[in-house]
């Protein structure tokens, strides 16, 4: 029996909310299959179940709806008939009379009255008619309807179902795969302790689930998928272990052996109290601010899945250079590996020149990649150096290289310590080993002084405006007009405190003591 209405009703599926009945049907499905299933498969179960329930409900109403109209049948006055051609509306036969058509021979004409008062005539007793051969059951086949619904609404249904599954406790999840908790295979404390020892012997890991299963002798060949899911669930619930695989790959690491800068944001990347967001930023200004590569500046829509990219470049600011990190911004996000759930992703950066693999970590929540401090030092990089990144066929490996150098020595801003212990910025000729951003490049001959400055400032709550005014005054000495470009100021400010571009713009835009003189240049007022 076909549905009384087209199952592809946009509003019905657009407004869908997963109910307790839906979750019960999914749970029953998983109990029957005895195998973990991904969210896509479970969403299809939801749709299929709802279609079947609608069809079952229709069959219950069959007697009230009446017999399906087929031209070959005979109907008596007073009989109710349902017409698929009229959106499954039913009507009552009020009269019949003989019909005459030389092309089809003798037949009967029925007068049918519908609930809205409409009166129509239909042919009956016609043996040869196209409608006699229509298979209404096949026309509304659940498989066909399911695919049409999936194409239009599948992504949204998956999102809603996942939220509903996360709010219940009977089904447990690893990544985007669910299974009944009561059917999990018991993995005892002894196996978990042994897993810790195995990872400890590998400097923390990572080790895949299959590796651990083999070493723990948990594989029995009968239901390895369920065994793997059960092991992954127990590891996930144990605070000693951290899942660090890329999307679609599960790998485990001992949390206590992860680098401290992965578990805790480095001091140089921590932002003091943020300023309110600027509502509108001119496109030209936003484009200039994007050139900082700062992960804290987001411009335009950040929603939806981002397409992968083949390559990207990054300008190192001081906080990332000193921390041995790279920003995960709009561009680099397309190259660095990610994951569905885990906050930390273990992967490798590959030196494009030497082929050396560098152990690296994606810290998703704080939007940075850690593991490059030694590489920066070996490459003789400075704040302002440009790093080039390239995707490879392996999502867990990203190729890296400094941008090709332009000359051996350049006149660039250099941070020095004054006689009073304060910072002085001067233009000095410095050796250069990689391409750099003209305005953001800063040489730091005495790094220990800067490190001590950051330590000393930790206990102080210096307003951003105070630091901006001091740095503006110092940078303004470098040219006769005493103008300071936004990017010069941004780079210098990040030597002494983590300063997002939009926070800096907010201070520059709202301070009476600072005047914007055009082309992203600013000038201290004469009173200053």
Secondary structure by P-SEA (a helix, b strand, c coil): cccccccccaaaaaaccccaaaaaaaaaaaaaacccccaaaaaaaaaaaaaaaaaaaaaaacccccccccccccccccbbbbbccccbbbbbbcbbbbbbbccccbbbbbbbbccccbbbbbbccccccccccccccccccaaaaaaaaaaccaaaaaaaaaaaaaacccccccccccccccccccccaaaaaaaaaaaaaaccccccaaaaaaaacccccccaaaaaaaaaaaaaacccccccccccbbbbbcccccccccccccccccccccccccccccaaaaaaaaccccccccccccccbbbbbccbbbbbcaaaaaacbbbbcccccccccccccccbbbbbbbcccccbbbbbbbbcccccccccaaaaaaacccccbbbbbbbcccccbbbbbcccccccccccbbbbbccccbbbbbbbbbbbccccccccbbbbccaaaaaaaaaaaccccccaaaaaaaaaaaaaaccccccccaaaaaaaaaacccccaaaaaaaaacccccccccccbbbccccc
